[in-house]
Amino acid sequence: MPSKSIVAGVGIPMIAVGALMAWLWAPAEGVYQNQIELVGSTIGILGIVFFISGLFYSKEPVMH
């Protein structure tokens, strides 16, 4: 069963913040545009990682 707190509480907000940084804030900056794009993209990618790991998280160990 997926962890809704990881998916909705961490993954989705990180994706949203990373996208806003990379697409809205970075073009407005002149000097630090590349660094803001890098940080925004990194936050977005980590948000996707947390989102996917939240989908596969289970409290019970899987025994085969």
NORZI-V404262 format. One line per field, one symbol per residue. phi: phi as a letter, one per 30 degrees, with the letter a starting at -180 (. if undefined). Layout:
phi = ???
//
This chain:
phi = .dcdddddcbddddddddddddccdddddcdcdddddddddddddddddddddddcdbdcdccc
//
